[in-house]
Amino acid sequence: MSKTKTNTEMIAALDYLEKEKGIKKEIVIEALEQALELAYKQNYGEKNVEVDFDGVTGNIKVYAVKTITDNEDLVEEDDNEYMSLADARKLPHGQGYDVGDEIREEVTPRDFGRIAAQTAKQVVMQRLREEERKIIYNKYKTYENEIITGEVSREDKRFTWVDLGDGVEGAMGYRDKMPNEHYHIHDRIQVYVSKVNDDRHGPQIFVSRTAPELLKRLFEREVPEIKDGTVLIENIAREAGDRAKVAVYSNDPNVDPVGTCVGPRGSRVQAIVNELDGENMDIVEYVKDPAQFIANALNPAEVLDVIFNEPEAPVTEEQPEENSTDDSVTETSDTSTEAESTEEEPVVTTEERSCTVVVPDSQLSLAIGKRGQNARLAARLTKYKIDIKPASEMEDNTDTLEEETDASED
């Protein structure tokens, strides 16, 4: 094969990589030059060489780089590294050289093309793989926390693999699969990109069908008012594949947030339900009044009353009022200490917040839901521990308390 043909094919290959793979020609040429320098040093022993690759013609030239010196001993010791000033000035256009300058002398061997190709191929391909991996990682990193459509490609004991294009697969673990869905090869599904890691073997992309964020992105896609910020999602509680509760609100008093999300004749929410293979959807209005929000969250059950429970005070042993150094006192949170000094109510954490919800007896099963699901989702949505009681039980408790009070007075 002629040298000209080889050079033409190399330039064509570089153009292809840039156009089809998105790898810039300059990066490939840089990798090629480094590989050729390594190949030359391994085969010819020169320590200090530079390789120039012409990106237009494909010609390759090797230059020995030498430092000009007036120390003849250095030249005798290593004539690959140094050239005498006298010899440098004998070269064409060499009169301008001085001590300390670097001179490039072409040393391209006749058979260098064959030797270089054998040695450089592996190094160049490695650099190309790294650059391609970097491009893919950067591309899919922008898809993190977004929805992307893919095709189920295979399944093993750990993951269902989804082909995302570009020869890239997303891994969907057991907990990220909808329990009511069964995937088949070539099924096209929408997945939420939960994490993108950069690994030396290539980007690792993890996708999910169960993440609450998937539901949020679907609402943003189907409801323009959510996308533009007219309607806002406060929180989502989801048991993927079965049921979800979404709390929404709007700062515009003229906008009905629930109706906006449901859409005309339920078209908007139905599109989301269809995408999630029939997952039931409760859209409730978020309000700042926690009692009303809890009542909304328990929809479709009717709520008669919401009674908030006082958080239990931490149990500590009695200590002297002054100069106490016991661990049980010193471990008291800064928040509690500050509250005592300023006579403000202590901060109540989410775990401490609880309430009792009173519902009509006929609504008890509806409020609790199948296997406790309605109450469980409402608790996660409102971040309150909810205890649901029928009205008759609360009345009996009230009557008993009144009787005990009357007896003690007598």
C-alpha positions as CSV (number, residue, x, y, z in Angstrom):
1,M,0.0,0.0,0.0
2,S,1.4,3.4,-1.0
3,K,2.3,6.0,1.5
4,T,0.0,8.5,-0.1
5,K,-3.0,6.1,0.1
6,T,-2.2,5.3,3.7
7,N,-2.1,9.0,4.6
8,T,-5.4,9.6,2.7
9,E,-7.1,6.8,4.6
10,M,-5.8,8.1,7.9
11,I,-7.2,11.6,7.3
12,A,-10.5,10.1,6.2
13,A,-10.6,8.1,9.5
14,L,-10.0,11.3,11.5
15,D,-12.8,13.1,9.7
16,Y,-15.1,10.2,10.3
17,L,-14.3,10.2,14.1
18,E,-15.0,13.9,14.3
19,K,-18.2,13.8,12.3
20,E,-19.8,10.5,13.6
21,K,-18.3,10.2,17.1
22,G,-18.0,13.9,18.0
23,I,-14.2,13.5,18.8
24,K,-12.3,16.5,17.6
25,K,-9.6,15.9,15.1
26,E,-7.1,18.0,17.1
27,I,-7.5,15.6,20.1
28,V,-6.9,12.5,18.0
29,I,-3.8,14.1,16.3
30,E,-2.4,15.0,19.8
31,A,-2.9,11.4,20.9
32,L,-1.3,10.1,17.6
33,E,1.7,12.3,18.0
34,Q,2.3,11.2,21.6
35,A,2.0,7.5,20.5
36,L,4.4,8.0,17.6
37,E,6.9,9.6,19.9
38,L,6.7,6.6,22.2
39,A,7.1,4.2,19.2
40,Y,10.2,6.0,17.9
41,K,11.9,6.0,21.3
42,Q,11.1,2.3,21.8
43,N,12.5,1.3,18.4
44,Y,15.4,3.8,17.8
45,G,16.5,4.8,21.3
46,E,16.3,8.6,20.8
47,K,15.5,10.3,24.1
48,N,14.3,13.7,23.0
49,V,12.1,13.7,19.9
50,E,9.0,15.4,18.6
51,V,6.6,14.1,16.0
52,D,4.6,16.4,13.7
53,F,1.5,15.0,12.1
54,D,0.1,17.1,9.2
55,G,-3.7,17.1,9.6
56,V,-4.2,18.0,6.0
57,T,-1.8,15.7,4.1
58,G,-1.3,13.0,6.8
59,N,2.5,13.2,6.5
60,I,4.5,12.3,9.6
61,K,7.9,13.7,10.4
62,V,10.1,13.0,13.4
63,Y,12.5,15.6,14.7
64,A,15.3,15.1,17.2
65,V,15.3,18.1,19.5
66,K,18.8,19.0,20.7
67,T,20.1,21.8,23.0
68,I,22.9,23.9,21.6
69,T,26.0,24.1,23.9
70,D,29.6,25.2,23.8
71,N,30.6,22.4,26.2
72,E,32.1,19.7,24.0
73,D,32.2,17.2,26.8
74,L,28.3,17.3,27.0
75,V,28.2,16.6,23.3
76,E,30.5,13.7,23.5
77,E,28.6,12.3,26.5
78,D,25.1,12.5,24.8
79,D,25.0,13.6,21.2
80,N,21.3,12.7,21.2
81,E,20.6,15.5,23.7
82,Y,23.2,18.2,22.8
83,M,24.7,19.8,19.7
84,S,27.8,21.9,19.6
85,L,27.4,25.6,18.7
86,A,29.9,25.2,15.9
87,D,28.0,22.3,14.3
88,A,24.7,24.2,14.7
89,R,26.0,27.2,12.8
90,K,27.2,25.0,9.9
91,L,23.5,24.1,9.2
92,P,21.5,26.1,6.7
93,H,20.2,29.3,8.3
94,G,22.1,28.3,11.4
95,Q,24.0,31.6,11.9
96,G,21.3,32.9,14.2
97,Y,21.7,30.0,16.8
98,D,23.2,30.7,20.2
99,V,24.0,28.7,23.3
100,G,20.8,27.4,25.0
101,D,18.7,27.4,21.9
102,E,16.9,24.3,20.8
103,I,17.3,22.9,17.3
104,R,15.0,20.4,15.5
105,E,16.7,18.0,13.1
106,E,14.5,15.7,11.0
107,V,15.3,12.0,11.7
108,T,12.3,10.3,10.1
109,P,13.3,6.7,9.2
110,R,12.2,5.2,5.9
111,D,10.4,2.3,7.7
112,F,9.0,4.4,10.5
113,G,5.4,4.2,9.1
114,R,5.2,0.4,9.5
115,I,6.9,0.3,13.0
116,A,5.0,3.3,14.3
117,A,1.6,1.9,13.2
118,Q,2.2,-1.3,15.1
119,T,3.3,0.4,18.3
120,A,0.9,3.4,18.2
121,K,-2.3,1.6,17.4
122,Q,-3.0,0.5,20.9
123,V,-2.1,3.8,22.5
124,V,-4.2,5.8,20.0
125,M,-7.2,3.5,20.5
126,Q,-7.0,3.9,24.2
127,R,-7.0,7.6,24.0
128,L,-9.9,7.5,21.6
129,R,-11.9,5.2,24.0
130,E,-11.2,7.6,26.8
131,E,-12.3,10.6,24.8
132,E,-15.5,8.8,23.6
133,R,-16.2,7.7,27.2
134,K,-15.8,11.3,28.3
135,I,-18.2,12.6,25.7
136,I,-20.8,10.0,26.6
137,Y,-20.4,10.8,30.3
138,N,-20.8,14.5,29.8
139,K,-23.9,13.9,27.6
140,Y,-25.7,11.7,30.0
141,K,-24.7,13.7,33.0
142,T,-26.9,16.5,31.6
143,Y,-29.8,13.9,31.7
144,E,-29.3,13.2,35.4
145,N,-32.6,13.9,37.3
146,E,-34.5,13.9,34.0
147,I,-36.7,11.5,32.1
148,I,-35.3,9.7,29.1
149,T,-36.9,7.1,26.7
150,G,-35.1,3.8,26.2
151,E,-35.6,0.3,25.0
152,V,-35.3,-2.8,27.2
153,S,-32.3,-4.7,25.9
154,R,-31.6,-7.5,28.4
155,E,-32.0,-8.7,31.9
156,D,-29.8,-10.5,34.4
157,K,-30.1,-11.4,38.1
158,R,-29.3,-7.8,39.3
159,F,-30.5,-5.4,36.7
160,T,-32.9,-4.8,33.8
161,W,-30.8,-3.1,31.2
162,V,-32.3,-0.3,29.1
163,D,-30.7,0.8,25.8
164,L,-30.5,4.6,25.9
165,G,-28.8,5.0,22.5
166,D,-25.2,5.6,21.5
167,G,-24.5,2.0,22.6
168,V,-25.1,3.1,26.2
169,E,-27.2,1.1,28.7
170,G,-28.9,2.2,31.9
171,A,-29.1,-0.2,34.8
172,M,-32.5,-0.6,36.5
173,G,-32.3,-2.4,39.8
174,Y,-34.9,-4.5,41.5
175,R,-36.2,-1.7,43.7
176,D,-36.4,0.6,40.7
177,K,-38.7,-1.7,38.8
178,M,-42.5,-1.2,39.0
179,P,-43.9,-4.3,40.8
180,N,-46.9,-4.3,38.5
181,E,-44.8,-4.2,35.3
182,H,-43.2,-7.1,33.4
183,Y,-40.6,-6.0,30.9
184,H,-39.8,-7.7,27.6
185,I,-37.0,-7.2,25.1
186,H,-37.5,-4.2,22.8
187,D,-40.2,-2.7,25.1
188,R,-39.9,1.1,25.0
189,I,-40.2,2.7,28.4
190,Q,-39.6,6.1,30.0
191,V,-37.2,6.0,32.9
192,Y,-35.8,8.5,35.4
193,V,-32.0,8.9,35.3
194,S,-31.2,8.8,39.0
195,K,-27.4,8.7,38.9
196,V,-24.5,8.9,36.4
197,N,-21.1,7.8,37.5
198,D,-17.8,8.1,35.7
199,D,-16.0,4.7,35.7
200,R,-12.8,3.7,34.0
201,H,-14.7,1.0,32.1
202,G,-17.3,3.6,30.9
203,P,-20.1,5.7,32.3
204,Q,-22.4,3.9,34.8
205,I,-26.0,5.1,34.4
206,F,-28.7,4.1,36.9
207,V,-32.4,4.5,36.0
208,S,-35.6,4.1,37.8
209,R,-39.3,3.7,37.3
210,T,-40.2,3.9,41.0
211,A,-38.6,7.2,42.0
212,P,-41.0,10.0,43.1
213,E,-39.0,12.3,40.9
214,L,-40.2,10.4,37.9
215,L,-43.8,11.3,38.8
216,K,-42.8,14.9,39.2
217,R,-41.2,15.1,35.8
218,L,-44.3,13.5,34.2
219,F,-46.5,16.2,35.8
220,E,-44.1,18.9,34.5
221,R,-44.4,17.4,31.0
222,E,-48.2,17.0,31.0
223,V,-49.1,20.2,33.0
224,P,-47.7,23.4,31.4
225,E,-48.7,25.4,34.5
226,I,-46.3,23.3,36.6
227,K,-43.5,23.7,34.1
228,D,-43.9,27.5,34.1
229,G,-44.3,27.7,37.9
230,T,-48.0,28.8,38.1
231,V,-48.7,25.5,40.0
232,L,-46.1,24.1,42.4
233,I,-45.7,20.6,43.7
234,E,-45.1,20.6,47.5
235,N,-44.6,16.9,48.0
236,I,-45.1,13.4,46.6
237,A,-45.8,10.2,48.4
238,R,-45.7,7.1,46.2
239,E,-46.0,3.4,46.3
240,A,-44.9,2.7,42.8
241,G,-47.3,0.8,40.6
242,D,-50.2,1.0,43.0
243,R,-51.0,4.5,44.3
244,A,-49.5,7.9,44.7
245,K,-50.5,11.2,46.4
246,V,-49.4,14.5,45.0
247,A,-49.8,17.8,47.0
248,V,-50.0,20.9,44.8
249,Y,-50.7,24.6,45.3
250,S,-50.7,27.9,43.5
251,N,-49.8,31.4,44.6
252,D,-52.4,32.7,42.1
253,P,-55.8,32.8,43.8
254,N,-57.5,32.5,40.4
255,V,-55.9,29.1,39.6
256,D,-57.3,25.8,40.9
257,P,-54.1,23.7,41.3
258,V,-55.9,20.4,41.6
259,G,-58.2,21.0,38.6
260,T,-55.3,22.2,36.6
261,C,-53.4,19.0,37.2
262,V,-56.4,16.8,36.5
263,G,-57.1,18.6,33.2
264,P,-60.2,18.6,31.1
265,R,-62.1,15.4,31.7
266,G,-59.1,14.1,33.6
267,S,-57.0,14.0,30.4
268,R,-53.7,15.2,32.0
269,V,-53.7,12.9,35.0
270,Q,-54.9,10.0,32.8
271,A,-51.9,10.4,30.5
272,I,-49.7,10.0,33.6
273,V,-51.7,7.0,34.9
274,N,-51.4,5.3,31.5
275,E,-47.6,5.9,31.4
276,L,-47.3,4.3,34.9
277,D,-49.4,1.3,33.9
278,G,-52.5,2.1,35.9
279,E,-51.0,3.6,39.0
280,N,-53.8,5.4,40.9
281,M,-53.3,9.1,41.5
282,D,-54.6,11.3,44.3
283,I,-54.0,15.0,43.7
284,V,-54.7,17.0,46.8
285,E,-54.3,20.7,47.6
286,Y,-51.5,21.8,49.9
287,V,-52.4,24.5,52.4
288,K,-50.3,26.0,55.2
289,D,-52.9,25.0,57.8
290,P,-51.6,21.6,58.8
291,A,-55.1,20.4,60.0
292,Q,-56.6,21.2,56.7
293,F,-53.7,19.7,54.8
294,I,-53.9,16.5,56.7
295,A,-57.7,16.4,56.0
296,N,-57.0,16.9,52.3
297,A,-54.3,14.2,52.3
298,L,-56.7,11.6,53.6
299,N,-59.0,12.2,50.6
300,P,-61.4,10.6,49.7
301,A,-62.3,10.0,53.3
302,E,-64.3,12.7,55.2
303,V,-62.4,14.1,58.3
304,L,-64.3,15.5,61.3
305,D,-61.4,16.7,63.4
306,V,-57.6,16.8,63.6
307,I,-56.2,16.8,67.1
308,F,-52.5,17.5,67.4
309,N,-50.5,15.6,70.0
310,E,-48.0,17.3,72.2
311,P,-44.5,15.8,71.7
312,E,-43.3,13.8,74.7
313,A,-40.7,15.6,76.8
314,P,-37.3,13.7,77.1
315,V,-37.1,11.7,80.4
316,T,-34.1,12.8,82.4
317,E,-33.1,12.3,86.1
318,E,-33.6,15.2,88.5
319,Q,-30.4,17.2,88.8
320,P,-29.2,20.1,91.0
321,E,-30.1,23.4,89.4
322,E,-26.6,24.7,89.5
323,N,-23.2,23.4,88.3
324,S,-24.7,20.2,86.9
325,T,-22.2,18.2,84.9
326,D,-24.1,14.9,84.4
327,D,-24.0,13.5,80.8
328,S,-27.8,13.4,80.6
329,V,-27.8,17.2,81.0
330,T,-24.9,18.0,78.8
331,E,-26.3,16.0,76.0
332,T,-29.4,18.1,75.9
333,S,-29.7,19.8,72.5
334,D,-28.7,23.4,72.0
335,T,-32.2,24.0,70.7
336,S,-33.8,22.9,74.0
337,T,-31.4,25.1,76.0
338,E,-32.1,28.1,73.9
339,A,-35.8,27.5,74.1
340,E,-35.7,27.4,77.9
341,S,-33.7,30.6,78.1
342,T,-36.0,32.5,75.7
343,E,-39.2,30.9,77.0
344,E,-40.1,29.8,73.4
345,E,-41.6,26.4,72.4
346,P,-39.0,23.8,71.5
347,V,-38.5,22.9,67.9
348,V,-40.5,19.7,67.0
349,T,-38.8,17.4,64.5
350,T,-40.7,15.5,61.9
351,E,-40.4,12.3,63.9
352,E,-42.1,13.9,66.9
353,R,-45.0,15.4,65.0
354,S,-48.2,13.3,65.4
355,C,-51.9,13.8,65.4
356,T,-55.2,12.0,65.9
357,V,-57.7,12.2,63.1
358,V,-61.4,11.7,63.8
359,V,-63.5,10.3,61.0
360,P,-67.1,9.1,60.8
361,D,-67.5,5.4,61.7
362,S,-68.6,4.7,58.2
363,Q,-65.5,6.3,56.8
364,L,-62.9,4.5,58.9
365,S,-62.0,1.8,56.4
366,L,-61.9,4.4,53.6
367,A,-59.6,6.6,55.6
368,I,-57.2,3.8,56.5
369,G,-57.3,2.3,53.1
370,K,-56.5,-1.1,51.8
371,R,-53.7,-2.6,54.0
372,G,-53.4,0.9,55.6
373,Q,-52.2,2.4,52.3
374,N,-54.3,5.7,52.4
375,A,-53.2,6.5,55.9
376,R,-49.6,5.6,55.2
377,L,-49.3,7.7,52.1
378,A,-51.0,10.6,53.8
379,A,-48.5,10.4,56.7
380,R,-45.6,10.5,54.2
381,L,-47.2,13.3,52.3
382,T,-47.8,15.6,55.3
383,K,-44.8,14.3,57.4
384,Y,-47.1,13.7,60.4
385,K,-47.6,10.4,62.2
386,I,-51.4,9.9,61.8
387,D,-53.6,7.9,64.2
388,I,-57.1,7.5,62.8
389,K,-60.0,7.0,65.2
390,P,-63.8,6.6,64.6
391,A,-66.1,9.3,66.0
392,S,-67.9,6.8,68.3
393,E,-64.6,5.8,70.0
394,M,-63.7,9.4,70.6
395,E,-67.2,10.0,72.1
396,D,-66.9,7.0,74.4
397,N,-63.5,8.2,75.6
398,T,-65.0,11.7,76.2
399,D,-67.9,10.2,78.2
400,T,-65.6,8.0,80.3
401,L,-63.4,11.0,81.0
402,E,-66.4,13.0,82.1
403,E,-67.6,10.2,84.4
404,E,-64.2,9.9,86.0
405,T,-64.1,13.6,86.6
406,D,-67.5,13.7,88.2
407,A,-66.6,10.7,90.4
408,S,-63.5,12.4,91.7
409,E,-65.4,15.6,92.5
410,D,-68.0,13.6,94.5
